[in-house]
Amino acid sequence: MKKILKILVVILVLTQSSFAQKYDSSLISKKLELNFAETKMRGIESNEVTYFVEKDLQTVSTYKNGKLKWKTNIISVCGKPSFGKSEIRYIKLEAKRLLVVFGKHSFAEVDINKGKAKFLGSD
């Protein structure tokens, strides 16, 4: 039983480290904000931390030194927008939060240390 548990732990560690390096570094910008209607870039790098919007355009992942720090699905946490597609349109990095616009006019913020998303409202 202990051998099986050890094997499962090793497999878990190996799969997590391989999934943590899936973002394309050529899609990372040094700018602090990205409008996805105007750019092909999908992530922001600041202070050796990368904030990356996944292919589904709903999930934000954060990597530090190439390893996954946290991941959150904005649409799952905040709900589907009243207008527009259920996808992230814009991100802006501030001191302690990542501002996110999704749908047409729905707004969220993500605590950059914990990855906790909070719906701010829509106009």
N, C-alpha and C positions, 0 to 999 in steps of 0.2 A: 504494500500500500504506500509506503514512504517513497519507494522508487518511482511509482506512478506520479505521485504528487511532485516530486523533484523534476521529473520530465515535463509535466504540465507547466511548472513555473518557468523552466528554461524556454519552452516553446512560447509562452506568453511574453517573456522578455524579448526574445528574438523578433517576434511579430510586431511588437510595439515599436521597437527601434527601427524596423524597416518601414513602417507606415509613417513615421515621424519625418521622413525626408522626401516627401512626395512632391513638394511644390517646385515649380520651375523658377530658378533664380533669375532668369532673363526677364521675368514678368514682375520683378520687384523694383519699386521706385524709391528714390531718396526724398521725394516730395512728401509733405505731411497730409495731403488730401488727394483723392482720386475720384473723378467722375467717370463712371464706366461707359457713359454715352460718348465720351470724347477720347478714350484711351483703351488700349489693349492690355495695359498693365493691370495686375490683379492684387498687388501687395505693396505695403509700405514698410521700409526698414528704418528704424531709429534706435540708436544706442544698442546695437547688436541684437535687437529684437525685431522679428518680422511678423507683421499682421497681414494675413493672406485670406482673400475671399476664394473659397473653393469653387470648382467647376459648376456646382449646382446653383451658384449665385445666392445662396441662402445661409451658408455656413462660414463663419470667421474662425480661422485657426491662428494660433500664435506659436511661434517657434523661437527658442533662445538657443544659440549655438547649434542650430540644426535639429534640435530635439523639441518635440511637441510639448508645449507648456499647458495650453488649454484649447478647447474647441467648443463653440456654441452655435446652434442653429437659430438665427434671428427670427425666422418665420415661426418656428415651433414655439419659441418663448413668447413672442409678441403677438402672434396671431396673423392671419392673412390680412393684407391691407384692404381697405374699402374700395380703393380705386387702383388700377394698374396691376402689373404682374407681381407675383409673389417672389420677388428677387431684389437683391441689394442693388441700388443705383449709384450710391455715393458713400464714401467713408472719409472721415477727417480725424487725424490723431491729435489729441490735446494732452495736457500734462498728465492727467490721471484717468482719462477716458477716451474711448473711440466712439465718435458720433457716426451714426448710420442712418441713411435715408433709404427706405425700401418702398415698393409700390410707387404710387405717384407722389404722395405727400405724407408718408408715415415716418415717424422718427423714433429712434432708439439710441440708447447709450450702453456701452459695455465697459465695465471696470477692467482696466488693462492688467491689473494684478491678479484678479480672481476669475475673470472671464464671465462674470455675472451680467446678463443682459437685462435691460429695463425698458419697457415701452414708455415713450414720452408723450405720445399722442399723434394726431394728424390734423391737417388743415384742409 
